[in-house]
């Protein structure tokens, strides 16, 4: 009876973790950390660096639908 009242308060990830308990015993635990948190200054710097890196590349699509990545400026060797 006490369990029924606590089940209503579980979020989707908690229900999933409970339902997959035996699988986790075999394959290992899942990460249970919160996805909602403030960004640290280190993460902000890393994000800015990654965004700058992606601006140096361009995706080209071939007529057959395949894609490949080329540098926007072939003379720029900063990340290669």
BELZI-V401242 format. One line per field, one symbol per residue. burial: + if it has 24 or more other ideal C-beta (glycine too) atoms within 12 Angstrom, else -. A space follows every 50 residues. Layout:
# BELZI-V401242
burial = ???
This chain:
# BELZI-V401242
burial = -------------------------------------------------- ------------------------------
